[in-house]
Amino acid sequence: MQHYFIDKQHKESDFFEFCDEVLGLNLCFRSCDSIFSKNKIDDGTRALLSAIDKKCQLSGVGLDMGCGLGVIAITLIKKFGVNFDMVDINKTAVSLSKENLIKNNVQKNANVFYSNGFENVTNQYDFIVTNPPIKTGKKLLFDLMQGAYNHLNQNGQLILVIRKDHGMESLKKHINSIFNNCEIIDRNKGYYILKAIK
Ligand SMILES: C[S@@+](CC[C@H](N)C(=O)[O-])C[C@H]1O[C@@H](n2cnc3c(N)ncnc32)[C@H](O)[C@@H]1O
């Protein structure tokens, strides 16, 4: 859990690069030890991107909540030509996401900034996509769902991934209580992709 919050002073030698493939795209990321899924694209993130590619239409401006290295936004910008705001509580993740947008030539499509949940988020979005922080507890997770509702345009989509054994059913129920709809649009090896429309 702690690694989400530590904004360590890093040495140059703490940083490294990895490349990985997702949705037929070869992407490279600058990374470091304190970041989620530091040397490969996470299986949950991969399941989320695959479901969006197969089952969703995205257009306009989206928010990547808890962007980490920027995998979600960078992939979806390349696939759909959309624009993104990207936020994370980890300042190293914010810096690395900025670098990774440039590294993957999509810096014109996104804006990255530090935020604890929706604290510094002021815009409204056509879609919000997230592989949410789970280890930080149910309260934050549930607050993020209300924040997503508040920051979506009418007909805007919330799309997220969660493992069944990380509380998928209770999260789905909670989203339903806010949005009055929430469907499972895909599942893969224990990862469930949930979608709700405002
Ligand atoms: C499961 S990781 C997903 C990272 C990235 N989106 C990916 O798919 O590889 C969750 C991310 O949420 C961030 N996070 C944790 N708590 C947060 C909070 N309160 N506000 C914003 N981001 C947070 C973490 O730093 C981490 O980068």
The ligand as an SDF file (V2000), in Angstrom:
LIG
                    3D

 27 29  0  0  0  0  0  0  0  0999 V2000
   -3.7440    0.1020   -9.9180 C   0  0  0  0  0  0  0  0  0  0  0  0
   -2.6780    1.4720  -10.2060 S   0  0  0  0  0  0  0  0  0  0  0  0
   -3.0060    1.8250  -11.9430 C   0  0  0  0  0  0  0  0  0  0  0  0
   -1.8990    2.5960  -12.6110 C   0  0  0  0  0  0  0  0  0  0  0  0
   -2.0610    2.7790  -14.1280 C   0  0  0  0  0  0  0  0  0  0  0  0
   -3.3010    3.4620  -14.4450 N   0  0  0  0  0  0  0  0  0  0  0  0
   -1.9950    1.4570  -14.8420 C   0  0  0  0  0  0  0  0  0  0  0  0
   -3.0590    1.0000  -15.2900 O   0  0  0  0  0  0  0  0  0  0  0  0
   -0.9130    0.8830  -14.9500 O   0  0  0  0  0  0  0  0  0  0  0  0
   -3.5140    2.7570   -9.3300 C   0  0  0  0  0  0  0  0  0  0  0  0
   -2.8770    4.1150   -9.3950 C   0  0  0  0  0  0  0  0  0  0  0  0
   -3.6650    5.0150   -8.5920 O   0  0  0  0  0  0  0  0  0  0  0  0
   -2.8060    5.9110   -7.9210 C   0  0  0  0  0  0  0  0  0  0  0  0
   -3.5020    6.3850   -6.7140 N   0  0  0  0  0  0  0  0  0  0  0  0
   -3.5870    5.7910   -5.4890 C   0  0  0  0  0  0  0  0  0  0  0  0
   -4.3210    6.5410   -4.6650 N   0  0  0  0  0  0  0  0  0  0  0  0
   -4.7120    7.6400   -5.3650 C   0  0  0  0  0  0  0  0  0  0  0  0
   -5.4630    8.7930   -5.0520 C   0  0  0  0  0  0  0  0  0  0  0  0
   -5.9800    8.9830   -3.8300 N   0  0  0  0  0  0  0  0  0  0  0  0
   -5.6550    9.7260   -6.0170 N   0  0  0  0  0  0  0  0  0  0  0  0
   -5.1280    9.5640   -7.2540 C   0  0  0  0  0  0  0  0  0  0  0  0
   -4.3910    8.4960   -7.6140 N   0  0  0  0  0  0  0  0  0  0  0  0
   -4.1870    7.5380   -6.6810 C   0  0  0  0  0  0  0  0  0  0  0  0
   -1.5410    5.0980   -7.6350 C   0  0  0  0  0  0  0  0  0  0  0  0
   -0.4250    5.9500   -7.4170 O   0  0  0  0  0  0  0  0  0  0  0  0
   -1.4540    4.2350   -8.8930 C   0  0  0  0  0  0  0  0  0  0  0  0
   -0.6520    4.8610   -9.8760 O   0  0  0  0  0  0  0  0  0  0  0  0
  1  2  1  0
  2  3  1  0
  2 10  1  0
  3  4  1  0
  4  5  1  0
  5  6  1  0
  5  7  1  0
  7  8  2  0
  7  9  1  0
 10 11  1  0
 11 12  1  0
 11 26  1  0
 12 13  1  0
 13 14  1  0
 13 24  1  0
 14 15  1  0
 14 23  1  0
 15 16  2  0
 16 17  1  0
 17 18  1  0
 17 23  2  0
 18 19  1  0
 18 20  2  0
 20 21  1  0
 21 22  2  0
 22 23  1  0
 24 25  1  0
 24 26  1  0
 26 27  1  0
M  CHG  2   2   1   9  -1
M  END
$$$$
